[in-house]
Amino acid sequence: MGEVVKVLSLLIVLCVLEQVEHAQGQPTVTVSGTGCGESKGCRRIPGGCKSSTECTYIYTQRRIDASTIEIELAAKARGWVAVGYSTDRRMGSDDVLGCQADASGTVHAKNLWNIDYSNVLDDSSNPTRGLTNISTSLVDGVIACSMF
């Protein structure tokens, strides 16, 4: 099995906010479950679903090289989808990577930090700080994003 990022606790966060529609012209991001448990780590709801088109939620992580990890997130959700990394299962003072759809349907990737169980931008002047190769989409109610 390929090397997978080890996290003491991985908490999945799904939040329902306002309904937004797909922004025309955005590329479609499809998160695939192919390679789960072999070349990448995954969390899928329901278990065994194969891609973001059929999963309620899918998260994947894959090591690209010694210092780069690809993260993919998708959910049938309104507003945003995120994954949080915690060492204590309580999500206070923890890193969160999220994708949020604005009122126009454009999805934005964000690097967030939980402080006392409240979510704030890690750096409000640069909400994608540390993230590269960002791709996002909102199609048929599925918010999806991929980032390094």
LOPA-197371 format. One line per 8 residues: number of its first residue (from 1); their letters; for each residue x, y, z of N, C-alpha, C. Coordinates in pm, 1 decimal. Layout:
<rs>
NUM> a> X/Y/Z/X/Y/Z/X/Y/Z ~ ...
</rs>
This chain:
<rs>
1> mgevvkvl> 84.5/-117.8/0.0/0.0/0.0/0.0/88.5/123.3/0.0 ~ 52.5/221.0/-80.6/127.3/346.1/-87.3/126.8/416.0/46.7 ~ 227.2/500.0/65.9/235.0/572.9/192.4/119.6/672.0/201.8 ~ 52.0/670.8/313.1/-64.5/756.0/334.9/-37.6/843.2/455.5 ~ -83.7/965.7/447.6/-66.3/1057.1/559.2/-131.1/998.3/683.1 ~ -57.8/999.7/792.1/-111.8/946.4/916.5/-155.3/1064.4/1002.7 ~ -277.8/1060.3/1046.1/-334.8/1165.5/1129.0/-394.7/1097.5/1250.7 ~ -364.2/1149.2/1370.3/-417.6/1088.6/1491.2/-568.5/1081.6/1488.1
9> sllivlcv> -630.1/1184.6/1443.4/-775.5/1184.8/1435.6/-816.9/1267.1/1315.5 ~ -906.5/1214.8/1235.9/-956.8/1284.7/1120.0/-1105.3/1302.0/1139.4 ~ -1148.3/1425.0/1148.9/-1289.3/1453.2/1166.6/-1343.4/1511.4/1037.5 ~ -1450.8/1455.8/989.5/-1513.4/1502.3/867.9/-1619.6/1604.9/905.2 ~ -1618.1/1715.9/834.5/-1711.9/1822.8/863.2/-1795.7/1847.7/739.3 ~ -1924.9/1833.9/751.6/-2017.3/1872.4/645.9/-2110.5/1977.1/703.4 ~ -2130.8/2082.5/632.5/-2217.5/2187.7/683.0/-2312.8/2229.0/573.4 ~ -2437.2/2249.4/608.1/-2536.8/2293.9/513.2/-2560.7/2442.2/534.5
17> leqvehaq> -2533.5/2519.9/431.9/-2558.3/2663.3/435.2/-2661.8/2695.1/328.3 ~ -2655.8/2812.8/270.9/-2752.8/2852.0/170.8/-2733.9/2774.8/41.2 ~ -2843.4/2758.1/-33.6/-2837.6/2689.8/-162.1/-2769.9/2780.4/-264.4 ~ -2679.0/2725.9/-341.8/-2615.5/2799.6/-449.7/-2622.7/2715.9/-576.1 ~ -2616.1/2780.2/-687.8/-2623.0/2712.4/-816.3/-2484.0/2705.2/-878.9 ~ -2467.1/2615.0/-973.8/-2339.2/2598.1/-1043.9/-2304.1/2723.1/-1123.1 ~ -2181.6/2768.1/-1108.0/-2133.0/2881.6/-1185.7/-2096.4/2833.0/-1325.1 ~ -2150.6/2895.4/-1426.7/-2125.5/2855.9/-1564.6/-1977.5/2871.9/-1597.8
25> gqptvtvs> -1924.4/2777.8/-1672.4/-1787.0/2787.4/-1717.2/-1684.8/2726.9/-1623.0 ~ -1726.1/2686.6/-1503.7/-1630.5/2624.0/-1411.9/-1600.9/2482.2/-1458.1 ~ -1473.9/2437.6/-1449.9/-1444.7/2297.9/-1481.8/-1504.8/2207.5/-1373.9 ~ -1533.3/2085.0/-1409.5/-1588.8/1989.9/-1314.3/-1477.2/1909.7/-1249.7 ~ -1477.0/1905.0/-1117.0/-1382.7/1823.8/-1041.4/-1456.2/1696.6/-1001.5 ~ -1404.1/1580.9/-1039.0/-1461.6/1452.9/-998.1/-1360.4/1383.6/-908.2 ~ -1404.3/1348.7/-786.2/-1317.7/1277.9/-691.7/-1346.7/1129.3/-705.8 ~ -1243.7/1051.6/-733.6/-1258.9/908.7/-756.9/-1213.8/826.7/-637.3
33> gtgcgesk> -1285.6/718.9/-610.8/-1247.4/625.4/-505.9/-1150.9/518.2/-554.3 ~ -1114.7/522.0/-681.6/-1018.9/425.2/-735.0/-886.2/438.7/-660.9 ~ -834.3/329.1/-611.0/-707.6/328.2/-538.8/-722.1/343.3/-387.8 ~ -846.6/356.0/-339.1/-867.2/369.4/-194.4/-811.4/247.4/-121.3 ~ -730.0/273.4/-18.4/-670.1/166.3/59.1/-547.0/105.5/-5.6 ~ -514.4/148.1/-126.8/-396.7/98.1/-196.6/-297.1/210.5/-221.1 ~ -334.0/304.0/-307.9/-244.2/414.6/-340.8/-282.5/545.0/-272.2 ~ -398.5/547.1/-206.5/-441.5/666.5/-134.7/-535.5/629.9/-20.6
41> gcrripgg> -542.2/718.6/76.7/-634.1/701.0/187.8/-766.2/766.8/153.8 ~ -876.8/710.1/201.6/-1008.5/761.0/165.9/-1106.5/749.1/282.1 ~ -1205.2/833.7/278.3/-1322.4/824.5/365.1/-1441.2/849.6/274.2 ~ -1533.7/752.5/269.6/-1648.0/762.9/179.2/-1777.8/735.2/253.5 ~ -1878.8/812.4/222.2/-2012.5/790.4/277.4/-2109.7/790.4/160.2 ~ -2184.5/682.8/138.9/-2173.7/554.4/208.6/-2046.0/480.6/168.4 ~ -2000.2/393.9/256.5/-1880.0/315.6/230.8/-1892.5/239.3/100.1 ~ -1785.6/237.4/23.6/-1785.3/162.9/-101.5/-1833.4/241.6/-223.1
49> cksstect> -1888.3/362.3/-203.8/-1927.8/441.1/-320.8/-1802.0/470.2/-402.8 ~ -1818.2/492.3/-531.4/-1703.2/495.3/-620.5/-1653.8/634.6/-661.2 ~ -1737.5/737.2/-652.6/-1692.1/870.7/-693.7/-1783.8/978.2/-637.9 ~ -1743.7/1102.9/-658.3/-1821.9/1215.4/-608.2/-1959.5/1223.9/-673.2 ~ -1979.7/1157.0/-786.7/-2111.4/1159.8/-849.3/-2210.9/1069.4/-777.7 ~ -2161.7/970.6/-701.5/-2253.2/881.3/-629.4/-2237.5/884.3/-477.6 ~ -2129.3/939.5/-426.4/-2107.5/946.3/-281.4/-2177.7/1069.2/-223.5 ~ -2226.2/1057.2/-101.4/-2275.0/1173.8/-29.3/-2155.4/1258.2/12.2
57> yiytqrri> -2046.1/1191.5/50.2/-1921.5/1258.2/87.5/-1805.5/1167.7/47.4 ~ -1700.4/1227.6/-6.7/-1578.1/1151.6/-34.6/-1457.5/1242.0/-9.7 ~ -1359.5/1187.1/59.8/-1233.9/1255.3/90.7/-1121.7/1160.6/53.7 ~ -1021.2/1210.2/-19.3/-904.2/1127.6/-48.7/-777.1/1206.9/-20.3 ~ -672.4/1133.8/11.8/-540.1/1193.8/31.6/-437.6/1100.1/-29.4 ~ -343.4/1159.8/-103.6/-243.0/1080.6/-173.5/-110.6/1155.4/-169.7 ~ -5.1/1084.4/-130.8/127.9/1145.3/-127.9/180.3/1154.0/-270.4 ~ 218.8/1275.5/-309.3/275.8/1299.9/-442.2/427.3/1281.8/-437.2
65> dastieie> 490.3/1342.2/-335.5/633.6/1326.6/-312.3/659.1/1349.3/-163.4 ~ 783.5/1360.9/-123.3/818.8/1369.8/18.6/756.0/1488.7/90.2 ~ 721.0/1595.2/16.5/666.7/1713.9/81.7/530.2/1758.0/28.6 ~ 466.3/1676.8/-55.9/340.5/1717.8/-118.5/234.2/1609.7/-103.5 ~ 115.6/1652.4/-61.0/1.8/1562.1/-48.5/-113.6/1620.3/-128.0 ~ -178.3/1538.4/-209.0/-297.6/1580.2/-280.7/-418.7/1549.5/-193.3 ~ -503.6/1649.2/-174.2/-627.0/1634.0/-97.6/-742.7/1657.0/-193.7 ~ -842.3/1568.2/-190.4/-963.4/1584.7/-270.1/-1083.6/1574.2/-176.9
73> laakargw> -1179.0/1663.0/-195.2/-1301.3/1664.4/-114.7/-1421.2/1681.6/-206.7 ~ -1529.9/1614.7/-175.7/-1655.1/1638.2/-248.6/-1770.7/1595.7/-159.6 ~ -1880.2/1668.8/-171.6/-1999.9/1634.8/-94.3/-2123.1/1692.0/-161.3 ~ -2232.2/1620.7/-144.0/-2362.3/1674.6/-181.5/-2402.2/1762.2/-63.6 ~ -2372.7/1889.4/-75.2/-2392.8/1981.0/37.2/-2429.3/2118.4/-15.7 ~ -2478.0/2200.2/71.7/-2508.4/2339.6/39.1/-2408.4/2427.2/113.1 ~ -2335.8/2507.9/40.7/-2248.5/2603.5/105.7/-2103.6/2562.5/110.8 ~ -2069.7/2457.8/185.9/-1929.1/2420.6/195.3/-1908.6/2277.1/240.1
81> vavgystd> -1787.0/2229.4/215.1/-1742.1/2098.8/260.0/-1599.8/2117.5/311.2 ~ -1563.6/2043.7/416.3/-1430.3/2061.1/475.2/-1384.1/1932.0/540.3 ~ -1255.3/1924.5/564.1/-1196.7/1815.5/641.2/-1107.7/1879.7/746.7 ~ -1114.1/1827.8/868.8/-1034.0/1881.5/977.7/-937.3/1776.8/1028.8 ~ -820.9/1823.0/1069.7/-717.6/1735.3/1122.7/-695.2/1770.8/1268.6 ~ -718.9/1674.1/1356.7/-710.1/1700.9/1499.8/-625.3/1595.7/1568.8 ~ -556.3/1635.8/1673.4/-480.6/1540.5/1753.2/-559.6/1491.7/1873.2 ~ -676.8/1554.4/1899.6/-750.8/1517.7/2020.4/-899.6/1487.5/1999.4
89> rrmgsddv> -948.1/1484.1/1876.7/-1087.0/1454.1/1843.4/-1185.7/1561.8/1886.9 ~ -1137.0/1679.0/1928.5/-1227.1/1783.0/1976.6/-1234.0/1903.1/1882.8 ~ -1147.1/1910.9/1785.6/-1145.6/2016.3/1685.3/-1130.7/2157.0/1742.6 ~ -1051.3/2170.6/1847.5/-1011.4/2302.1/1896.9/-863.9/2318.1/1866.9 ~ -822.6/2428.6/1809.2/-683.6/2451.6/1768.5/-637.5/2346.4/1668.1 ~ -710.5/2334.9/1558.7/-681.8/2233.5/1457.7/-691.9/2290.9/1316.6 ~ -621.7/2227.3/1223.7/-619.6/2269.2/1084.4/-742.0/2215.9/1011.3 ~ -800.9/2300.1/925.5/-917.7/2262.4/846.4/-894.6/2309.5/702.9
97> lgcqadas> -915.5/2220.6/607.4/-912.4/2256.0/466.2/-1055.0/2249.5/416.5 ~ -1100.9/2356.2/353.4/-1239.7/2360.1/311.3/-1258.3/2419.4/174.4 ~ -1376.4/2396.1/120.4/-1416.9/2450.9/-8.0/-1555.4/2510.1/11.6 ~ -1569.0/2638.5/-17.3/-1693.2/2708.9/8.2/-1745.8/2768.9/-121.6 ~ -1875.1/2747.4/-146.2/-1940.3/2805.2/-263.0/-1999.7/2939.7/-224.4 ~ -1972.9/3041.8/-306.8/-2031.9/3172.7/-279.8/-2169.8/3181.2/-345.6 ~ -2235.8/3294.4/-332.2/-2372.8/3310.8/-382.6/-2382.7/3293.1/-533.9 ~ -2272.2/3316.8/-606.0/-2274.6/3300.7/-751.7/-2247.9/3156.4/-794.7
105> gtvhaknl> -2211.1/3069.9/-699.9/-2181.5/2930.9/-732.0/-2034.4/2903.1/-754.0 ~ -1949.2/3004.3/-739.4/-1804.8/2984.8/-751.0/-1753.1/2924.4/-620.9 ~ -1672.6/2820.2/-630.8/-1618.7/2751.5/-513.2/-1477.5/2801.1/-486.6 ~ -1450.5/2833.3/-359.1/-1319.7/2882.8/-316.7/-1258.8/2786.9/-215.7 ~ -1134.1/2747.8/-236.1/-1061.3/2665.9/-138.9/-1011.3/2757.2/-28.0 ~ -1008.4/2703.2/95.3/-963.2/2782.7/209.2/-881.9/2697.7/304.9 ~ -777.6/2758.1/359.3/-698.6/2697.4/465.6/-743.6/2765.6/594.1 ~ -805.9/2690.2/683.0/-868.4/2745.8/802.5/-805.0/2689.5/928.7
113> wnidysnv> -831.4/2754.2/1040.3/-781.0/2711.1/1169.5/-894.0/2723.0/1270.3 ~ -917.5/2617.9/1346.1/-1018.4/2623.9/1451.7/-955.2/2675.9/1579.8 ~ -1012.9/2779.2/1635.0/-969.2/2835.1/1762.8/-1087.3/2823.4/1858.2 ~ -1068.4/2751.8/1967.6/-1177.0/2733.2/2064.6/-1306.1/2691.9/1996.2 ~ -1296.6/2600.5/1900.3/-1410.5/2540.5/1831.7/-1483.0/2636.2/1738.6 ~ -1420.2/2748.8/1705.5/-1471.8/2840.9/1605.2/-1376.5/2837.4/1487.0 ~ -1431.4/2847.7/1367.3/-1352.5/2837.5/1246.3/-1314.4/2976.4/1196.3 ~ -1185.4/3001.5/1175.0/-1137.5/3129.5/1122.9/-1036.8/3104.6/1011.7
121> lddssnpt> -1022.9/3201.2/923.4/-920.6/3190.6/819.6/-783.8/3187.5/885.1 ~ -698.8/3099.3/836.8/-562.2/3090.7/888.4/-488.6/3221.7/862.1 ~ -514.9/3282.5/748.3/-454.1/3410.6/712.2/-557.0/3483.7/626.7 ~ -627.0/3581.5/684.5/-736.7/3647.1/613.2/-690.5/3719.4/486.8 ~ -564.0/3758.2/479.4/-514.8/3823.6/358.9/-481.6/3722.2/249.0 ~ -472.0/3594.6/284.6/-438.5/3489.6/188.3/-510.6/3361.3/229.0 ~ -640.5/3348.0/196.4/-719.1/3232.7/243.3/-673.6/3096.9/191.4 ~ -591.6/3094.8/85.6/-541.9/2967.2/33.0/-396.3/2944.3/71.3
129> rgltnist> -348.0/3014.4/171.9/-207.0/3005.4/213.5/-161.0/2860.1/222.4 ~ -53.1/2829.6/152.5/5.4/2696.4/156.9/-57.4/2596.9/60.1 ~ -168.2/2631.5/-3.0/-235.1/2541.2/-96.2/-193.7/2574.6/-238.8 ~ -175.1/2471.8/-320.7/-140.3/2491.5/-461.2/-224.1/2398.0/-546.3 ~ -215.0/2412.5/-676.7/-286.7/2326.4/-773.3/-433.9/2312.1/-736.2 ~ -499.3/2422.1/-707.5/-638.4/2419.7/-662.5/-732.8/2409.2/-782.1 ~ -824.9/2312.6/-776.3/-933.4/2299.5/-873.3/-1061.5/2286.1/-793.2 ~ -1168.3/2353.7/-837.1/-1295.1/2349.3/-764.5/-1411.4/2342.8/-862.1
137> slvdgvia> -1525.5/2293.6/-813.1/-1647.2/2297.1/-894.8/-1770.9/2279.5/-807.0 ~ -1882.8/2320.8/-861.8/-2014.9/2297.8/-803.1/-2105.8/2257.9/-917.4 ~ -2140.5/2129.2/-922.0/-2222.4/2076.6/-1029.6/-2329.7/1985.6/-969.0 ~ -2455.3/2011.1/-1004.3/-2567.5/1928.8/-958.3/-2568.0/1910.5/-806.9 ~ -2537.9/2016.2/-733.5/-2541.7/2011.4/-587.2/-2420.4/1946.8/-522.1 ~ -2316.7/1911.7/-601.0/-2195.3/1850.9/-546.0/-2084.0/1955.4/-547.3 ~ -2037.1/1992.1/-426.6/-1922.2/2080.0/-412.8/-1798.9/1991.5/-413.1 ~ -1701.4/2023.1/-499.1/-1580.9/1940.5/-507.9/-1457.5/2028.4/-521.6
145> csmf> -1346.5/1980.8/-466.8/-1220.0/2052.8/-483.0/-1103.4/1956.3/-468.5 ~ -994.5/1997.7/-530.0/-869.9/1922.4/-525.5/-759.6/2023.3/-502.2 ~ -661.9/1988.8/-419.6/-552.5/2081.4/-388.7/-430.9/2005.2/-343.2 ~ -315.4/2067.7/-353.5/-190.9/2013.2/-300.4/-154.7/2097.4/-181.6
</rs>
